[in-house]
Amino acid sequence: MARLAYQAMDAAGRIVRGDMDAANAADLEQRLKRANLDLIDFKPARRVFARRKRPVGRRELVNFCFHMEQLSGAGVPMLEGLADLRDSLDHPRFREIIADLIENIEGGSQLSQALDRHPDTFDRTFVSLIAAGEHSGKIDEVFRNLTETLKWQDELAAQAQKLLMYPAFVGAVVLGTTCFLMIYLVPQFAGFIGNMGQALPFHTRMLILVSGLFVAYWPLLLGLPALAWASLAFLIGTDPRARRMADAVKLRMWLIGPILRKIILARFATFFALMYASGVTVLDCIRLSQPIVANKVVESGLARAGQLIAEGQGVAAGFQNAGVFPPLVVRMLKVGETTGSLDTALRNVSYFYGREARESIEKVQAMIEPVMTVVLGIVLGWIMLSVLGPIYDTIAKLKA
């Protein structure tokens, strides 16, 4: 099969562009008809085109789960529900995926098997939950739980993004203001102050020196941090040891580390509880939760806990001896293991850490603005004192 870029028209007359695997033009036309699209034109897809495909985001998955939960709960057949969803989608890539799901289910596959053909959109946890729902006959409950979980995860991700983006924005403003003052404004005053012919105070000499460094080496001063950041990102992405060290540093960072740990634990507890309630075994829950935490240190702790549980230890004892999880998680796991309601105990952990993470993020955001204001005020005060101080001294001498 070849990857073909196509131009098609949907039922509403809108032009839809995308790319799809097909053996030839007839095969492409047949596949597009299953997606309720009429082929207009096609050509071989270039690799550059394929890289620019818009991925399926979390909000599209939320809509997918909500749609399937509503239709399956109402007794609508799976194929009809997927066909209705396909016809209502504006996302070209997701429309292709839904059409492929329909094709595979018509060919005899289960929904979980069809979803497993698209690991870039539906991860192993998602597929395992759907498979558990098919096995238990509670697919509508699984879709409902997935909808709520994905919504919660989207809100938590937005909170974490705000935690990082706001300081970055304010820091960029402070850095830009400082660069403007050092490169443009201070040099103009430096020449004027130097012509006064008097001895300059230490802080004024330091300001002129720093300004001179900015003027002479500003490409290096601005480019070196960017180069260092890109090199570090490349190293972390290619070297597992560097990735583990970076993840460990993240968990120990001042202010950011505790919040990140709470977010990770809340995400882990949520998906573990969801999988366990759907009928997935404890060891499979641990295995499928490892990529969810997105931190190599916690991931190693999960692997160690799973190994200990497989060797015969209890769930709470395995997590305790893993040496990564805080006492609250271990205590709640012990309660859930004793009462037989492990999923309920983990949902309580998720609620607690999710709330703690949101409150901590709000506190950090409230601290950032005054701190950045103080930093900018110190920089401006230093510049004003260093520039105006010699001028006032000269005026005072002239009056005397």
HELIX and SHEET records of a PDB file:
HELIX    1   1 ALA A   25  ARG A   34  1                                  10    
HELIX    2   2 ARG A   47  ARG A   51  1                                   5    
HELIX    3   3 ARG A   58  GLY A   73  1                                  16    
HELIX    4   4 MET A   78  SER A   88  1                                  11    
HELIX    5   5 PRO A   92  GLU A  106  1                                  15    
HELIX    6   6 LEU A  111  LEU A  115  1                                   5    
HELIX    7   7 ARG A  124  SER A  136  1                                  13    
HELIX    8   8 ILE A  139  PHE A  180  1                                  42    
HELIX    9   9 LEU A  181  LEU A  185  3                                   5    
HELIX   10  10 VAL A  186  GLY A  194  1                                   9    
HELIX   11  11 PHE A  202  THR A  238  1                                  37    
HELIX   12  12 PRO A  240  ARG A  252  1                                  13    
HELIX   13  13 ILE A  256  ALA A  277  1                                  22    
HELIX   14  14 VAL A  282  VAL A  293  1                                  12    
HELIX   15  15 LYS A  296  ALA A  310  1                                  15    
HELIX   16  16 VAL A  315  ALA A  322  1                                   8    
HELIX   17  17 PRO A  327  THR A  339  1                                  13    
HELIX   18  18 LEU A  342  LYS A  399  1                                  58    
SHEET    1   A 3 ILE A  15  ALA A  22  0                                        
SHEET    2   A 3 ALA A   2  MET A   9 -1                                        
SHEET    3   A 3 ASP A  38  PRO A  44 -1                                        
END                                                                             
